[in-house]
Amino acid sequence: MKKSILYLAGLLLMADYGYAQTEVTAGVMRGKDYGVTYCLPKTEIELTIQVSKHSYQPGEFCKYADRYLRLDKVSASPYEYWTLDKVQTKVVGVPDNSKVYFVKLKDKSSAPLMELTEEGVVRSINHPYSGGKKAQQQTQEEATPKKQLPDPKSFLTEEILTANSTAKMAELVAQEIYDIRESRNALLRGEADNTPKDGAQLQIMLDNLQLQEEALTGMFAGREKKESKSYTIRITPREMKDEVAFRFSRKLGLVDKEDLAGEPAYLSITDLKSIHIPPVVESEKKEKSLEGVAYNVPGRGHVVLTYNNSTLYDGEQQFTQFGIVEYLAAVLFNKNATTKVRFHVSTGALEKVETE
């Protein structure tokens, strides 16, 4: 069902190509009428919220971190906490069930080629099929796996393992860390007896020394594990002032917006009145006799998202909810004219119109 190109011309095998107009009506038509049903999109605000869970486990020599390595404020107890890393805001289009249209193909009409999305939203008219290209280009960003430190016990010498107390083991491990640092500095200065002449081999040796130091230092400073997660929230725009978009807790992470355990992120949207909207009565009269292809003229709204007295987003976006519906004249799609049209699938607005 992924075919999104609908060749309306193929539906009229017996059509006489004259100068009659293509009729468009609101709603889904049934019966023996030939044509295609399409809908316009409505816009929604999509929030992509990236959070991370940090889990800390103390090292077995944490009590000696300050004495031997001058590492202060090292906790001897495990703990967890969450961080709000990033919030991305964008506008997406979803089918609007209140804006469904039927293109009826009359006899003696020249039917256009329409491209719809899989959801039935009009994408283009008389443009070549472009489905799949964007999907192929959109590759999900893969997170770079964090370097795994080896087991520090694999670097412990016999002297360290046979020490008669924890304090003595900590002292010997700290001395091992200092020896590693001295070896690395000697390699960097070119003073080591076994300094390689090959740059790649030197880098391998330096990386191995760094790995050993980090693993052994973790026995004092502890280890912190980071696990990142991403959440998506959709919000239907309307005029609002400081409404809760989501809640975040340092202890629990992202929570339900009704959960008072989290601090609220507030969303405000203001209609900038960029489009003159006619009275509802006149709009209803206009839809009774449509001649042409419907498209959205979105209005603009000012969006502000704040959290903990910090502004996460402040900008303007296009919203169909603040706009109107207009129509391309049906004469543009007659036999004597080839009109190519592209629409923004997120707003249903005209992107490009070409007439040959």
Secondary structure, 3 states (H helix, E strand, C coil): CCCCEEEHHHHCCCCCCCCECCEEEECCCCCCCCEEEEEEEEEEEEEEEEEEEEEEECCCCHHHHHHHHCCCCCCCCCEEEEEEEEEEEEEEEEEEEEEEEEEECCCCECCCEEEECCCCEEEEECCCCCCCHHHHHCCCCCCCCCCCCCCHHHHCCHHHHCCCCHHHHHHHHHHHHHHHHHHHHHHHHCCCCCCCCCHHHHHHHHHHHHHHHHHHHHHHHCEEEEEEEEEEEEECCCCEEEEEEEEEECCCEEECCCCCCCEEEEEEEEECCCCCCCCHHHHHHHHCCCCEEEEEEEEEEEEEEEECCEEEEEEEEEEEEEEEEEEEEHHHHCCCCCEEEEECCCCCCEEEEEEC
